[in-house]
C-alpha cells in the first residue's frame, strides 16, 4: 500500500518547466497510466492533500494526504473489494480512509520520503496496528524536523481566482480542453494548462477514449505563495463510465513559479 500511494503522487509531479526553479523546454507532462510507476493506482479517492509546512529556502514541503480505496467490482459486476473500517483513532468522520505524511521536493519534483500512518485497506488483516501507526507518525515528525519543515507554520492556501486578482501582472490563467491524438479522433488528450504572461508554463496531458465513455477532469484548488515564489495545488481524475466506481484520482503540485 505504501508503494502504491508513493507512486500515486510521484508519477504526476514533473520536472520544473520554464518560469520555475530549474527549467525544461517542454512544459507538458504526459501521464501514462499503464507505465510501471503508475500501474495499480485504480480505485483511489483523494479526500484531501494538504501542505502543512514549507521550507522555501530548500524548496521542500511537508504533506498530509487523506485517501481511500474505492469499492471494486469483478467481471460479473459483483463487489470484489470493499473499504474496511480499521477503527483508526481520530478518523471517526472518515472511518474508511488512510493517511500518508511526506516531504516533497518542489525543485526536484519528487518525494524525499513518505510515511503511511493509517492505511486504507480492503480487509482487517491489512490494517495497521496502533503501535505501527504511532511509530510511523513519530518517524514522520522527526523527518519533518530534520528537513526544516516540522516547525514551519501551516501556509495559507488562497483560491486561484483570489491569487490571480491580487497579482494581475502575472496574467495567470488555467485552461482545460480536449484535442485529438491523431487524425482518427478515436483517442483524445485531456489537457490542463497553466498560462502566465500569455504563454504555457505548465501542462498535463492524459490520453482517454470518449467513445468508450472515458474522460479526464482537472481541478486547481489552491495557491501557496511567499515573496516572489508560488506553487499551485491540483487534483486530476480519470474515469470510465462503463465501469461503476472505476477511477484514478490523484493530487499534484506544480513546481515553484517566480514573478
N, C-alpha and C positions, 0 to 999 in steps of 0.2 A: 504493500500500500504506500509506503514512504516513497519508493522509487516512482510509482505511478504519479503521485502528486508533485514530486520534483519535476518530472517530465511535463506535467500539466502546465507548469509555468516556464520551464527552461526553453521549451521549443518555440515559444511565442515571443521571447524577448530578443530584439535584434541588435546587431552591431549599430552603433550610433551613426546616423546619417548626417548630411550637411546641416549646418547651423547648430550642431551639437558638439559636445566634448569628444573629439575623435570623429573623423569623417569618412564617408564612403561615397562613391559616385552614384550608386543606385539606392534611393530611399525606400524602395519597396521590399517587403519581406514576404516570401511565398510560403504559405502554410501547407505542409504536407502531412495529412492525417495518417497516411499509410507508411510513413517513414519509421525506422526503428525507434527513434526517440519519442515519437508522438503516438505510437501504437498502444492500444489498451486503455485509452482515456475515455471511452464511451461511457455514457450514463453517469456523468458527474455534474452536479449543480454547484456553483459557487454562490453561497449566500452573501458573503462579504469578503472583501480584500482590503485591509486597512494598512496604511503606513503609520506606524506607531512611534517612529523616531527617525531623524535624518542627520547624517554627518555630511554636511555639504562640502567640507574640505576634502574628504576622501571619496565623496560620491556614493555613499552607502546608505541604505535604508533598512530599518527593522520592519518586518512584515508580519501580519497576522491574517491567515486565511481560514474562513469558516466554510466548509464544504460538506456535501452529502452525496452519496451514491444514489442514483435513481433506481426505481423498480425496473427490473429487466424481464424480458419475455422470451420464451422458447419459440421454436419453429412453428408450433401449432397455436401460438398465441397464449400459451399458458404462462403464468408467472414463474420465472426461474430464480430470481433473486429479489428479495425484499430487504430494505434497510432495517437493521436491527437496533433496538434501543438498548444501548450498553449501560445506561444509568449513570453516565459521567456527571461528576459534581459540577454544578453551575450551568448545566446545559438543559435545564428543565424546559425552556422555551423552544429549544431546537434539539429534542432528545435523540434524533437520528443523525445528527451532524458530527463532524470531526473538526479538529483544529490543528493547523500547522503554523509554526513560527519559523522565521528565517531571517537571513541577512542577504540582501540583494545588492549587487554592484551595478549602479546605473551606467557607469562608463563602459564596463566590460559586457554588459547585457547578460549577466548570469548570477545565479545564487552562489554565494560562498559556502553556505551551509543551511540546512533545514532541519527542523525538529518536529516530529509528529507527537503532539501532546495527547490528542484524542484521535482515534482512527474511526472513520465511518465505514462500517462493515456490513456484511450480509448474514453473519451468523455469530452466535455467542462466543465460540471458541477463538474468534479473531479479535475480540475486544481487548484493549489494553488494560492491564491491571492498574490499580491506584498507585502502586509502587512504581510501575513503569512510567505512568503519566507524570508523577512528581519528579522523577529523575530526568525526564525529557524537558520538563519546564525549567528546572534548575540549570540544566545544561544550556538551554536557550538563553536564559537570563545572563549566565556567565559569558556566553559568547557575544551577546549584545554589548556587554560592558567592555570586553576585550577589543571590540571593533569601534568603540566610541559612539554607539547608538543607544546604549542601555539607559543612560541618564538624560538623554535628549528629550525635550518636551514634545508631546504629540503635535505634529504640524496641523495647521488649519488647512482644510481642503475646501477650495472655492469651486462653485459651479463654473463650468467652462464659459457660459454666457457672461457671468459676472466678471470673470477674469478678463475676457476679451473686451468688455466695456471699459474696464479700468486701464487697459493698455491698447487703445485704438491704433497706435503706431505699428503694432505687430501685424495688423490685418489678419488676425487669426480666424481661420475658417475650418470647418470639418465637413467632409463630403463622403457620402456613401452611395455607391451605384454598382450596376452590373454591366459587364461587357462580354461579348463572345470570346471564347478561347480561340476558335478558328472560324472559317467561313461556313461551316456546317451549323453553327449556332446550337449544337446539342449540349456542349459543356459551356459553362459561363464562369467568369471570375466575379466573385463578390469582393468588391474593393472598398477600402476605407482609407481616406487621405487626410493628413493634417497639412494645411496650407498656411504659410506666413510670407508676407511681402509679395504675394502674387505667384508663389512657386510651391511645389510639393516638397515638404521637408521630412515626411514620414508617411509610410503607407503599408497596409496589409492587403494581401490578396489571397483568396481561398477559392478553390475550384468547387463547383457544385453543378447539379443537373436539374434544372427547373422541370423538365418533362417527367422526371422521377419524383417530383414534389420535394426536392431538397432545396435548402436555402441557407444563407448566412446573414446574421444580424450583428451589427457593431454598435456599441454604445460607449461614449466617453462621458464619464460621470464626475470627473473632478480634476483640479489642478493644484499642485503643491508648488509654492514659489518662495524664494528668498533672494533679495538683492536683484541681480540681473539674470538669475537662473530659475528655470521652472521645468517641471515634467508633468505629463498627463497620465491619468489612470483610466483604464478602459476595460471593457468586457466584450467578448465575442461568443456567439452561439451558432453552431452548425446544427441543423435539424433535418429530419426526414419524416414527412407526414405519413408515409406508408407504414412506418414502424412506430406505434404508440410508445411514448416515453423515451424514444431514442434521441440523444443529442450529445454534442460535445459543448461544454460551456467552460470558459476559462478566462481568468483575468490577464491583463497585460499592462506593462508600464513602459512608457516611451523613454528614450534617453533624455538627458538634460539638454534643453534648448537655452540659448543665450539671446538676450535682447538688449 
